[in-house]
């Protein structure tokens, strides 16, 4: 292998690594993919990925080496793109077709997201309305939270066109959401405006980011894990500050809210309907294809069913672990049978269990100087995120071994 071929291989692997990153692949999965593909291409790849940086050292058989360093752009989840990228990764088997692989990679990255515009905004209503019911709100919180969620998603899409605003966007949007919740509470007083506001801003809650950070720390990707964990906490505090700013502005201007009456209890089926609605709305959040709607809804229902059955006798922490383990194992079974990414099952199921709203309530309590409640909620958030990561990692290490033994036995 001469220097020119080695440079082409390194450049392709760099572009592929960047594509996996911006589509939502965790650091440890990205590094594993680079190593495996490098072996098939006849080179040794030593990868190092963090949230904003990718380093690849590509070594040929004659010990010639090429180093590629790249500053990574911000990532977002795009499951439709990730499906095609993983299919491309499985297809790569020789350096003879490198130009063809590069063309396919460029074509995948040029594809528009499956959810945008008004379709995405409409899904924002379903997402926030479902979360409002899961936060023990009633029909009023569901309606108001859904309306706020639509406005929040629309504002998020508009602010995405102004990159310079950057970190100020969560503060601005959450302050506007809190103002809208307080205003709607005067129009429709039989509600808790804080539930409507939290449900309305759920799109940006970093609960799943926290779980991924914990899994990266557990796999000894310390820089990626600590960076993602710090990012999750900073985002929580920015969102909490926005909610407090909006709420305090309304309390200073608007008349006091009447004390809401006793809300009627929701029927048992309402929670399950909310879980199904959450699964549908996550298609837009994760930019997953519409054809996978049954997978997303089924994953959310499986995670919630496992959590509900186990948490009643054993507590919330064990319930969260069992839900994460069940949905993670189901993801590997789905991947084995369909040859599609396990993340299509795992991510929606884990998002159903992630403690993002718990963290936001904890931050809000800390800002309001309710230290005991705030620290308790933040501790519960970290503990829940940790057990979700443990369930995910346990399934990711055990299930592939089971399938490998089955293949070996079949041969």
Secondary structure, 3 states (H helix, E strand, C coil): CCHHHHHHHHHHHHHHHHHHHHCCCCHHHHHHHHHHHHHHCCCEEEEEECCCEEEEEEECCCCCEEEEEEECCCCCCCHHHHHHHHHHHHHCCCHHHHHHHHHHHHHHHHCCCCCCHHHHHHHHHHHHHHHHHHCCCCHHHHHHHHHHHHHHHHHHHHHCCCHHHCCHHHHHHHHHHHHHHHHHHHHCCCCCHHHHHHHHCHHHCCHHHHHHHHHHHHCCCHHHHHHHHHHHHHHHHHHHHHHHHHHHHHHHHCCCCCCCCCCCCCCHHHHHHHHHHHHHHHHHHCCCCHHHHHHHHHHHHHHHHHHHHHHHHHCHHHHHHHHHHHHHHHHHHHHHHHCCCCHHHHHHHHHHHCCHHHHHHHHHHHHCCCHHHHHHHHHHHHHHHHHHHHHHHHHHHHHHHHHHHHHHHHC
